């Protein structure tokens, strides 16, 4: 029997490096927001919003993002 076509990935995972040197891995960003002329730049906005929500819940200030890299992307 033939395989069914697989569904397109709903999320793209990113590793985030913060200015204080800390790193968070596998941060999810909806794949529909990425691509086009802006490339991965919309991911920064989404992750900053996630960080803001986390900071509000934890009572600590949000960290500033130094760089983003897709999980599995070559350096």
Buried (B, 14 or more C-beta within 10 A) or exposed (E): EEEEEEEEEEEBBBBBBBEEEEEBEEBBBEEEBBEEEEEBEBBBEBBBEBBEEEEEEEEEEBBEBEEBBBEEEEE
